[in-house]
Amino acid sequence: MVAAAPLASPFLLDYDLTLLAIPLAWSLREASPAGFIPGEKSALALAYVLPLFSRNVTGAASLPIAPLAIAAALFFVLRRATALSPTGRAKALPAGAES
């Protein structure tokens, strides 16, 4: 829910992006024993540094990158959450899903 909250706001500023720390920490904790999904490291790294440069890139290029980065982080959070077993433990991801 916290990963989707920044997408619901029509006005998102730099300090609002700190909400992404919660799903990022959860994703990293879940990826430790099971391994990363392809592309997950890049999406999480982008979401991590997003508050540092999103305003500058948006102003210079007139291209809002925050919604794209947040949506990518949300995608990987949802994908990892659906890979959990009913007991809350990570199930084995499909072959080739680890990097």
C-alpha positions as CSV (number, residue, x, y, z in Angstrom):
1,M,0.0,0.0,0.0
2,V,2.9,2.4,0.8
3,A,4.4,1.6,-2.6
4,A,1.2,2.7,-4.4
5,A,0.5,5.8,-2.3
6,P,2.9,8.1,-4.2
7,L,1.1,7.2,-7.4
8,A,-2.2,8.4,-6.0
9,S,-1.1,11.9,-5.3
10,P,-1.4,14.5,-8.0
11,F,1.3,16.6,-6.4
12,L,4.4,14.7,-5.5
13,L,7.5,16.5,-4.2
14,D,11.0,15.3,-3.3
15,Y,10.2,14.8,0.4
16,D,7.2,12.7,-0.5
17,L,9.4,10.2,-2.2
18,T,10.9,9.2,1.1
19,L,7.8,7.0,1.5
20,L,9.5,4.6,-0.9
21,A,12.0,3.7,1.8
22,I,9.5,1.2,3.3
23,P,8.9,-0.9,0.2
24,L,12.5,-0.7,-0.8
25,A,13.7,-2.1,2.6
26,W,11.0,-4.8,2.4
27,S,12.1,-5.8,-1.1
28,L,15.8,-5.9,-0.2
29,R,15.0,-8.1,2.9
30,E,12.9,-10.5,0.8
31,A,15.5,-10.7,-2.0
32,S,18.3,-11.6,0.4
33,P,17.4,-15.3,0.7
34,A,15.6,-15.8,-2.6
35,G,17.7,-13.7,-5.0
36,F,16.7,-10.8,-7.2
37,I,14.2,-10.9,-10.0
38,P,15.7,-9.7,-13.4
39,G,15.5,-5.9,-13.5
40,E,14.6,-5.6,-9.8
41,K,18.0,-4.2,-8.7
42,S,17.9,-1.5,-11.3
43,A,14.3,-0.4,-10.5
44,L,15.1,-0.4,-6.8
45,A,18.3,1.6,-7.3
46,L,16.4,4.1,-9.4
47,A,13.7,4.5,-6.8
48,Y,16.4,4.9,-4.1
49,V,18.1,7.8,-5.8
50,L,14.9,9.3,-7.3
51,P,14.6,12.0,-4.6
52,L,18.0,13.4,-5.5
53,F,17.4,14.2,-9.1
54,S,13.8,13.9,-10.1
55,R,13.0,17.6,-9.8
56,N,16.1,18.6,-11.8
57,V,15.4,16.1,-14.6
58,T,11.7,17.0,-14.7
59,G,12.6,20.7,-15.0
60,A,15.3,20.3,-17.6
61,A,13.7,17.7,-19.8
62,S,10.0,18.5,-19.1
63,L,9.7,14.7,-18.6
64,P,8.3,13.5,-15.2
65,I,10.3,10.4,-14.4
66,A,9.0,9.9,-10.8
67,P,5.8,8.2,-11.8
68,L,7.6,5.7,-14.1
69,A,10.2,4.9,-11.4
70,I,7.5,4.5,-8.7
71,A,5.4,2.3,-11.0
72,A,8.5,0.1,-11.7
73,A,9.2,-0.3,-7.9
74,L,5.5,-1.0,-7.3
75,F,5.6,-3.7,-10.0
76,F,8.5,-5.5,-8.4
77,V,7.0,-5.2,-4.9
78,L,3.7,-6.8,-6.2
79,R,5.6,-9.5,-8.1
80,R,7.6,-10.4,-5.0
81,A,4.5,-10.3,-2.8
82,T,2.7,-12.7,-5.0
83,A,5.6,-15.0,-4.9
84,L,5.2,-15.4,-1.2
85,S,3.7,-18.6,0.2
86,P,0.7,-18.5,2.7
87,T,3.2,-18.8,5.5
88,G,4.9,-15.6,4.4
89,R,8.1,-17.3,3.3
90,A,9.4,-16.6,-0.2
91,K,8.6,-19.4,-2.6
92,A,11.2,-20.4,-5.2
93,L,11.0,-18.1,-8.1
94,P,10.8,-19.6,-11.6
95,A,14.1,-20.7,-13.2
96,G,16.0,-17.8,-14.6
97,A,14.2,-15.3,-12.3
98,E,17.3,-14.8,-10.1
99,S,20.3,-12.7,-11.0
